[in-house]
Amino acid sequence: MLGKEIIMAEPFYFICYSRADGENVVLTLADQLAAGPPSINVWLDRRNLQPGIDYDDQIVWALQRCTGVLFVMTRDSVSPNSECKREWTRALKYNKPIMPLLFHKDAEMPFRLEPRQYVDFTYGFDSGLARLREHIRWRATPEGVLHTLKERLDDAHRELIRSEEADKLRIEEDIVELKHQITEQQQRIGNT
């Protein structure tokens, strides 16, 4: 227990970014999302890390508990040696939805995150922010929940193929549970 449960209200989105070339825009993004309307709660290392507690433990805690990951795609964040890769890879392991946000036109989508569609901020911050807000709102609808479950199932199938023998049972159990949740969600949508 990190003590963050008291500080961080849920649900929240984890913001994955590179400090090398994305920090300024991410601080603005976090402020705008929090300002609303509606207010969208985010976890940002620069603002939510607690002193005296292991950095990596706090990142893992936030990734395990977040609603999803907002991956800010800049030149550095998509580079092979970026810390971001460790974060979004861990988010995939935790079956978290990842929403790519394109901030640099030449930032290429990481291979494992394709075929996700990104929210394009390269034509203007305000239009990208409006599109992101709409997408987050849609994710909370019954159809958006179903989409997220199917996306997580696809990610789990990809992970299963590449996994070590020791992880296969956990992933297979996740797949069974996701299929069950998808069936239930489809029934909910069918009954509305």
N, C-alpha and C positions, 0 to 999 in steps of 0.2 A: 504494500500500500504506500503510495507516494504522498498522500495528503492532498492531491490535486482534486479528488472527488468533491471536496468541500468548495474548492475555488472554481472549477470548471463546470458550468451548467451544460446540460446535454439537451438536445442533440447538438453536435458541432462538427464542422468540417476541418480537417487537417490541411494546412497549406504547405505544400512541398515546393521549394524554390531554391535557387542558388543565390547565396549572398554576394557572389562575385559580380553578377550583372542583373539581379532581380530584386534586390532588397528595397529600393525606393518605391518601385511600382507595387510591391507586395504590401508595404505599409499602407499605401493609399487604398489598395484593394480591400484590405482588412477593415480599414476605417469605413469605407463606403458600404461594405456588406453589413457591418454592425449598425450603421446609421439607419439602414432601411429606407423606406418601408418595403417589405417587412424586414425586421432585423434578422440577420443570419449570423449565428454564432460560429466563430472560427478559432482554431488553435494555431498560434503562430509562435515559433520558438523564441523570437525576439521579445515577445510579450508574456509568454506563458511558462517559460522555463523557470524553475524555482532554484535559488542558490543553495548550494550545499547538498543537492541531490544529483546523483549520477545522470549526466546528459543523456546517454543512450537509453537508460531505463525510462526516462521521461518521454523520449521519442516513441519507444515501444508502447508505453502506456497509452499515449495519445492515439497511435495507429490502431491499437486493439479496440479502443472505445469510440473512435470517430464514426460518424455517419457515412463519410466518404472522404476522398482525397481530391483536393484541387491542385493539380500539377501544373505549375507555371512553367511553360516551355520557353526558355531563353537559350541562347547559344551555349552557355555554360551548363545549364541544367540538363541538357540532352547529351552532353559529352560523355564518352565511355567511363571517365574517371570521376564523374560527379557524385557527390553524396546523395543526390536526389535518387539515383538508381537504387541505392540501398533502401531508401524509404519507400518508393513505389513498388519495389520487389517485395518488401515485407507486407505492404498493404495488399498485394495480390495474394500472398500466403494467407492473410486473414480474411480473404474474400470480400474486400472492401471495393466499392465502386470507385473508379478513378476517372475524373473529369479533366482532360487536358485543356489548358488555356494557352493559346498561342499568342506570345508577345513579340517574338522576333520572326519575321517571315522565313528566314533561313534556318530556323530551328526544326530539325527533322524529327518526326514522331519516332520514339524508340520502338524497335521491332516488336517487343512483347506487348506493347500497348495498342498496336494496330488490331482491328480496324476501327477503333474508337474515333468518333468525330470530335474535333476540338471546337471550343468556343474561340472565335477569332477576335482578338483585341487589336490586331494590326491596323484596322481601319478606323480606330478610335476607341478610347477607353470607355466612354459613356455607352456606346452601342454594344460593346462587348459585355459591359457590366449588366445592361438590361437583358441581354440574351442569357447570361449566366443566371441571373435572378429567375428568369422564366424557366430555365432548365431545372433549377433546384426546386421551384414550385411544382413543376410537372413530375419530378421524381417522387414527390409525396402523394400523387394521385394514385388510384388503384392501378391504372395502366403503367405508370412510372415505376411503381413497386414491382409489378410483374416484369417489366423490362430489366430492372436491376437484378432480380432473382435469376433471370435467364442469362444475363451478362456474367453473373457470379458462377453459374453452372458452366458456361463456356470456359471461363478462366480455370475452374477446378478440373475440367477435362484436360485442358492443356497442361496443367501442373501435374496431373496424374501420369501422363505420358513421360514426362521428364524427371519424375521423382525417384528418390532412393527407395529401396525396398522398405526401409523402416518407416517412411512417411505414407506409403500406399494405403494402409488401412485407414488412417485418419482422413485422407483425401476421399477414399471410397465412401466413408461414413458421411462426410460433408456432401458428397454427390447425392446420396440417398436422401438426406435431409432437405437439400435444395429442391430435388424433384418433388418431394412431398409438399414443400412450401409453394412451389409453382402450381401444383394441382389445386391446393387450397385457394390460392389467389385467383386462379382462373375461375373457380367455382364462385368466389365472391363477386367477381366482375360479371359473371353470367347471371347472378341473382339480383344485380342492381338494375 
